[in-house]
């Protein structure tokens, strides 16, 4: 599934134009990204939690040459699915 598939679903389900559905989805995504940039945790009940974590700087080896490379510290995004999502993913299909 890609972004345009979600837009089509929103558009059909709520009888909106594609432009309106795009604006709604993009606003939601922009808010999530803005909150993550600020370091906030985003909790979407019955879906999951998005949060950021700082990975420390470290020395890694170049995969081809084997030479050590310094990898700087960076933020990464973590997602933990809710128990509802986990149950749906692992339930047996009928």
Secondary structure, 3 states (H helix, E strand, C coil): CCHHHHHHHHHHHCCCCHHHHHHHHHHHHHHHHHHHHHCCCEEECCCEEEEEEEECCEEEECCCCCCEEEECCEEEEEEEECHHHHHHHHCCCC
